[in-house]
Amino acid sequence: QVQLVESGGGLVQPGGRLRLSCAASGRPFSIYAMGWFRPAPGKEREFVAAVDWSGDYTYYADSVKGRFTISGDNAKSTLYLQMNSLKPEDTAVYYCNTGRRASATNYAAGEYWGQGTQVTVSS
């Protein structure tokens, strides 16, 4: 069983920065692809960013490309999402995701989810 715990969310002004963390346990850190998702209008969740550990490939939604950076720390079994130049439309609960069915290239979610961490961007 894989457990994911997110942290690092908060309230920031437009243009501000936050770094989200996702601590993973239960399985080797890099056994599956990992990513971040958030709710979006008209859909249950929206792909934000993901990493394919096999080749250290990273993928980003067009809406966050150039502003967000996904990375990981193997020693700490922790996934990060550095969010810069935050916009009000980035406001959401951000969820860490992984699992056997996860696919970074296809932006597909795996079966394991964290509890989410709230990001609010407002003046």
C-alpha positions in Angstrom: 0.0 0.0 0.0 1.3 3.4 -1.0 0.6 6.4 1.3 0.9 10.0 0.1 0.8 13.1 2.3 0.8 16.6 0.8 1.8 19.8 2.5 3.0 23.3 1.7 -0.3 24.9 0.6 -1.4 28.3 1.8 -2.6 31.8 0.9 -0.5 33.9 -1.4 -1.0 37.1 -3.5 -1.0 36.9 -7.3 2.6 36.6 -8.5 3.7 34.9 -5.3 5.3 31.5 -4.8 4.6 28.3 -3.0 6.4 24.9 -2.9 4.2 21.9 -2.4 5.5 18.6 -1.0 4.2 15.1 -1.2 5.8 12.5 1.1 5.5 9.0 -0.1 5.7 5.7 1.9 4.9 2.1 1.5 6.8 1.4 -1.7 10.0 2.5 -3.3 9.8 6.1 -4.2 10.4 5.8 -7.9 8.5 2.6 -8.6 5.6 4.5 -10.4 5.2 7.7 -12.2 4.0 10.6 -10.0 2.1 13.7 -10.6 0.0 16.6 -9.3 -3.7 17.2 -10.1 -6.3 19.8 -9.2 -10.0 20.2 -9.7 -11.1 22.2 -12.7 -14.4 23.6 -14.0 -16.4 21.0 -15.8 -14.2 18.1 -14.8 -13.3 16.1 -11.7 -9.6 16.8 -11.9 -7.1 18.4 -14.2 -3.6 17.3 -14.8 -1.0 19.8 -13.6 2.5 18.1 -13.8 4.1 14.7 -13.7 7.4 13.0 -13.7 8.5 9.7 -15.4 11.3 8.5 -13.2 12.6 6.0 -15.7 14.1 8.8 -17.8 13.6 11.8 -15.4 11.1 13.2 -17.9 8.8 15.9 -16.8 5.4 17.0 -18.2 3.3 20.1 -17.6 -0.1 21.3 -18.5 0.0 24.3 -20.8 -1.6 26.5 -18.2 1.4 26.1 -15.8 4.3 25.5 -18.2 7.1 27.9 -17.5 5.7 28.7 -14.0 5.7 25.4 -12.2 8.5 22.9 -11.7 8.1 19.3 -10.6 11.0 17.5 -8.9 11.8 14.7 -6.4 14.2 13.9 -3.6 14.9 10.1 -3.5 16.6 10.3 0.0 13.4 11.8 1.5 10.9 9.9 -0.8 9.3 13.3 -1.4 7.8 14.9 -4.6 7.8 18.6 -5.0 5.9 21.2 -7.0 7.5 24.6 -7.1 4.9 27.1 -8.1 6.0 30.6 -9.2 4.1 33.5 -10.7 0.9 32.2 -9.2 -2.4 33.4 -10.6 -5.9 33.5 -9.1 -7.0 30.7 -11.4 -4.4 28.4 -9.8 -6.5 28.4 -6.6 -7.4 24.8 -5.9 -6.8 21.8 -3.7 -3.7 20.1 -5.1 -3.5 16.4 -5.0 -0.4 14.1 -5.3 -1.0 11.0 -7.3 0.8 7.7 -8.2 0.1 4.1 -8.8 0.3 1.2 -11.2 -2.0 2.9 -13.7 -0.3 6.3 -13.6 1.1 7.5 -16.8 3.1 10.7 -17.1 3.1 10.7 -20.9 -0.7 10.2 -21.1 -1.5 12.4 -18.1 -3.3 9.5 -16.6 -3.9 9.2 -12.8 -2.9 6.2 -10.7 -4.9 4.6 -8.0 -3.2 6.3 -5.0 -4.1 9.8 -3.9 -3.1 12.1 -1.1 -5.5 14.1 1.0 -4.8 17.3 -0.8 -3.3 20.7 0.2 -5.2 24.0 -0.4 -3.6 26.7 -2.5 -5.4 30.0 -2.5 -4.2 32.9 -4.7 -6.0 36.1 -3.9 -5.4 39.8 -3.4 
